[in-house]
Amino acid sequence: MSKMTPFKQLITYEEALERIQKSVKPIAQTETVSIEAAMDRVLSENITASISVPPFNRAAMDGYAVKAEDTYDSSSSRPKTLHLVEVLHAGEPSKRSLNSGECAQIATGTAIPVGADAVAMVEFTERNEETVSILKPTYPGENISPKGEDIEKGRVILKIGDHLSAAKVGVLAALGKKEANVYMKPTVAIVPTGTEVQKVGAPLSEGQVYDINSYTLNSVIIKSGATPVRSEVVPDTFEELTRALRKLITCDMVVFSGGSSVGERDLMSKVVQELGEVVFHGIQVKPGKPTLFALVENKPVFGMPGYPTSCLSNAYLLLVPAIRQMARLPPKTMTTVKTRLAKRVVSSSGRMQFLTVKLKDGVAYPAFKQSGAITSMAEADGYIILPINVDVIEKDQEVTVFLFD
């Protein structure tokens, strides 16, 4: 009969994150997508403006296109009167040049007619049938957006590695581009393990539980900019785990849930040692101590704890940074709030503890139940950190809460 063996060495969370970051390589494959599908993707090419934006001088205000010199010395008491020769709407080009003493009614965004060099705002004018009284002088260029003011033709406007926000997708549209070349989304295999784990919806036998981790990991992977590849539940045998890893290592990353602890049937460390290199196994954190990270065929392989809270917690803390780095996305910035702790908490683990909390009336209430309770995460708004050298945080002490969303 095989025996349980303790972890040989635990490393700090910071060291675990550093080892992961050194091991994960950014995705190199590229693809072309429509700009409708470009949001949150990462450019794999520089975008040089093939046109100027705007492509012509245009009105920045509703009013009247004028020659600025025709409006000098105008005032409400002594207005300058100009002859109205044309009414222009957006998208309608002028049919004539503007001469001295003339003006054209113009809408915002409309091309400035030849001969005009300013727009008198409608608020400072009075229109009669065929004339317009200008009540305030204008200067050359006033209320005009010049050609190329936004984007100058020939300029590199977006660069390789740019994360495409809504505004940057708008830039592509402004340049008339229907498609963009981007880096592909990494594929991340999700492998639930354990004879006690049953697929969702199937009848449960005595001692079995539903596969929670596949669904929480699936959601985290999608939100982190990758494409999940789901596997059926794999039994806890060396042969089955090895077979699953050999098959799924075609993905860019593989994430096992369960089988990373030190029980007699926890075989993940043996499997990855057989096929690759264990980078670390065991972290000084709670929950999530048994987390494993390895390289197989130079691809990252995670062994996440089987307990749902431990698995999801370490997915946020370790898996998300790894996926975003591989996907060439910027690091996720956590929103934090400072508040008071509703009750005294004690850590006796000798590890860095990530304690889930719920915010209510400006106070943080501990939400952690146990590593197997998914509601420890579902009912929480975020977490606080108890460092390794801190055993107690007293009631009403100020804490920093890291918000999940």
SVG drawing of the C-alpha trace seen along z (x, -y; Angstrom):
<svg xmlns="http://www.w3.org/2000/svg" viewBox="-37 -99 49 101">
<polyline fill="none" stroke="black" stroke-width="0.4" points="0.0,0.0 1.4,-3.4 1.8,-6.0 1.0,-9.7 4.2,-11.9 4.4,-15.5 5.4,-18.4 9.2,-18.6 9.4,-22.4 6.9,-25.2 7.7,-28.3 6.2,-31.8 3.4,-33.1 5.7,-35.8 8.3,-33.2 5.6,-31.0 4.4,-33.9 7.9,-34.8 8.7,-31.2 5.4,-31.1 6.2,-34.4 9.7,-33.2 8.2,-30.0 5.2,-31.3 5.9,-32.4 3.7,-34.9 1.6,-33.4 3.2,-33.7 0.5,-32.6 -1.7,-35.2 -5.0,-35.4 -7.2,-37.9 -10.5,-38.9 -13.3,-41.3 -13.3,-44.6 -16.6,-43.4 -14.7,-40.6 -11.6,-42.7 -12.5,-44.0 -10.0,-42.9 -7.7,-41.3 -4.0,-42.2 -2.7,-43.6 0.1,-41.7 0.8,-44.5 1.4,-48.2 -1.5,-50.2 -0.4,-53.1 -3.1,-55.6 -3.9,-55.3 -6.1,-58.4 -6.4,-61.6 -9.1,-61.8 -11.1,-63.9 -10.4,-63.6 -11.4,-67.3 -11.8,-70.5 -15.2,-70.2 -17.4,-72.3 -17.0,-71.8 -20.2,-73.7 -23.6,-74.4 -23.6,-77.8 -22.5,-79.7 -19.3,-79.2 -17.8,-82.6 -14.7,-84.4 -13.3,-85.6 -12.3,-89.0 -16.0,-89.7 -16.9,-89.4 -14.2,-91.7 -15.6,-94.5 -19.1,-92.9 -21.0,-93.1 -24.6,-92.8 -25.0,-96.5 -23.3,-96.7 -23.7,-93.3 -22.2,-92.5 -24.7,-91.3 -23.8,-88.5 -25.7,-87.1 -26.8,-83.5 -26.0,-81.5 -26.2,-77.9 -27.5,-75.5 -25.2,-72.5 -25.9,-69.3 -23.5,-66.6 -22.4,-64.5 -23.4,-67.1 -20.4,-68.8 -20.6,-72.5 -21.6,-73.2 -19.8,-76.6 -17.0,-78.7 -17.7,-81.3 -17.1,-84.9 -16.6,-88.0 -19.8,-89.1 -21.4,-85.6 -22.0,-82.8 -23.4,-79.3 -25.5,-77.6 -23.5,-74.6 -24.1,-71.6 -21.5,-70.1 -19.3,-67.6 -20.0,-69.1 -17.2,-69.9 -16.2,-73.5 -16.9,-75.1 -14.0,-76.5 -13.3,-80.1 -14.6,-79.9 -12.1,-79.9 -14.3,-80.1 -17.7,-79.1 -19.8,-81.6 -21.7,-79.8 -25.5,-79.9 -25.8,-81.4 -24.1,-84.5 -26.1,-85.1 -29.6,-86.2 -31.0,-84.9 -33.5,-86.7 -34.8,-85.3 -31.7,-85.6 -29.2,-87.3 -27.5,-86.5 -26.4,-89.0 -23.1,-88.2 -23.1,-89.4 -19.6,-88.4 -16.3,-88.5 -14.6,-85.2 -11.0,-84.5 -9.5,-82.2 -9.9,-78.5 -12.5,-79.2 -14.9,-76.3 -13.2,-74.3 -11.7,-70.8 -8.9,-70.8 -8.1,-67.9 -6.0,-65.3 -6.6,-66.9 -7.5,-63.5 -5.3,-61.2 -2.6,-62.3 -2.1,-60.2 1.1,-58.1 1.3,-58.1 1.6,-54.9 -1.6,-55.2 -1.7,-51.7 1.2,-49.4 2.0,-45.7 1.0,-44.6 -1.7,-47.2 -4.7,-45.9 -7.8,-46.8 -10.2,-48.8 -13.5,-50.1 -11.8,-53.4 -9.0,-51.6 -11.5,-49.5 -13.1,-52.9 -9.7,-54.0 -9.7,-51.0 -13.2,-51.9 -12.2,-55.5 -9.4,-54.3 -11.9,-52.2 -10.4,-48.9 -12.8,-46.0 -10.3,-43.5 -7.3,-43.4 -4.4,-41.1 -4.2,-39.9 -2.5,-37.3 -4.5,-34.2 -6.2,-33.4 -4.3,-30.7 -6.1,-27.4 -6.2,-26.2 -7.2,-22.6 -9.3,-22.0 -9.0,-18.5 -11.1,-17.5 -9.8,-14.4 -10.9,-12.0 -13.2,-9.0 -15.4,-11.0 -16.1,-13.7 -19.2,-13.3 -20.2,-15.4 -22.9,-18.0 -26.4,-16.6 -25.6,-12.9 -26.9,-10.9 -24.6,-11.0 -23.5,-7.8 -22.6,-7.7 -19.4,-9.7 -19.5,-11.6 -19.7,-15.3 -20.4,-17.3 -17.6,-18.8 -17.5,-22.4 -14.0,-23.3 -14.4,-22.8 -17.1,-25.5 -15.3,-28.0 -12.0,-27.6 -13.9,-27.8 -15.3,-31.2 -11.9,-32.5 -10.1,-31.4 -12.7,-33.1 -12.5,-36.3 -8.7,-36.2 -8.5,-36.2 -8.1,-32.5 -10.2,-29.7 -11.0,-26.8 -10.9,-23.2 -13.0,-21.0 -12.1,-17.4 -14.2,-14.7 -13.5,-13.7 -10.2,-11.6 -9.9,-8.8 -7.1,-9.0 -4.7,-6.5 -1.2,-7.1 -2.1,-5.7 -5.3,-7.7 -3.7,-11.0 -0.7,-10.4 -2.9,-9.6 -4.9,-12.8 -1.8,-15.0 -0.3,-13.5 -3.5,-14.2 -4.1,-17.7 -0.5,-19.0 -1.4,-20.1 -3.1,-23.0 -1.1,-26.0 -1.7,-25.3 -3.1,-22.5 -4.9,-22.9 -5.7,-19.8 -8.0,-20.2 -7.5,-17.6 -4.7,-15.2 -2.1,-17.8 -2.0,-17.0 0.0,-14.3 -2.6,-11.6 -1.8,-8.1 -3.9,-8.5 -2.6,-12.0 -0.4,-11.2 -0.1,-14.5 3.5,-15.2 4.6,-11.7 2.9,-12.2 4.5,-15.5 7.9,-14.3 7.6,-11.4 6.7,-13.7 8.5,-17.0 9.8,-19.2 8.1,-20.2 8.8,-23.9 7.2,-23.9 4.8,-21.9 3.4,-23.5 3.0,-27.1 2.9,-28.9 -0.7,-30.1 -4.1,-29.3 -6.2,-28.2 -4.3,-26.5 -1.1,-25.0 -0.9,-21.9 -0.8,-23.9 1.6,-22.4 3.2,-24.0 5.3,-22.2 6.6,-22.4 5.8,-19.6 7.1,-20.1 7.8,-23.7 4.1,-24.2 2.8,-25.3 0.8,-22.7 -1.0,-23.6 -2.2,-21.1 -4.9,-22.9 -6.3,-21.7 -9.5,-19.8 -11.4,-21.8 -13.5,-24.4 -12.5,-27.5 -8.8,-26.5 -9.0,-26.0 -10.8,-29.2 -8.7,-31.3 -5.4,-30.1 -6.9,-30.5 -7.4,-34.2 -3.9,-34.6 -1.8,-32.4 -3.6,-31.2 -5.0,-34.6 -1.6,-36.3 -0.2,-33.3 -3.0,-33.3 -2.9,-37.1 0.9,-37.0 0.5,-34.2 -2.3,-36.1 -0.1,-39.3 -2.7,-41.2 -1.7,-43.7 -1.7,-42.5 -5.0,-42.6 -5.3,-45.6 -7.2,-44.8 -9.5,-47.4 -9.0,-47.9 -11.0,-49.6 -10.0,-50.3 -12.5,-49.4 -12.8,-48.1 -12.9,-44.4 -16.2,-43.3 -14.7,-40.6 -11.3,-39.4 -9.6,-36.8 -6.8,-34.5 -4.4,-32.7 -2.7,-29.6 -1.5,-28.3 2.0,-29.8 1.1,-30.6 0.0,-33.7 -3.7,-33.6 -6.2,-35.0 -9.3,-35.5 -12.6,-36.1 -14.8,-38.8 -18.2,-40.3 -18.7,-44.1 -21.8,-45.3 -22.4,-48.9 -18.8,-49.8 -17.5,-46.9 -15.7,-43.7 -17.2,-40.4 -15.2,-37.2 -16.9,-34.9 -14.5,-31.9 -16.1,-28.6 -13.9,-25.8 -11.8,-25.0 -14.6,-22.7 -17.3,-25.4 -17.8,-27.2 -20.0,-29.7 -16.9,-31.0 -16.2,-32.6 -19.7,-33.1 -20.8,-35.1 -17.6,-37.2 -16.9,-40.6 -13.1,-40.2 -10.3,-39.1 -7.9,-40.5 -4.4,-39.2 -2.9,-37.9 0.9,-37.9 2.9,-34.9 4.2,-36.9 0.7,-38.2 -1.3,-35.9 -4.2,-38.1 -6.2,-41.0 -8.3,-42.7 -11.9,-43.8 -12.3,-47.3 -8.7,-47.3 -8.4,-48.9 -7.8,-46.4 -7.4,-46.5 -9.9,-44.5 -9.0,-43.3 -12.2,-43.2 -12.9,-40.3 -14.7,-42.5"/>
</svg>
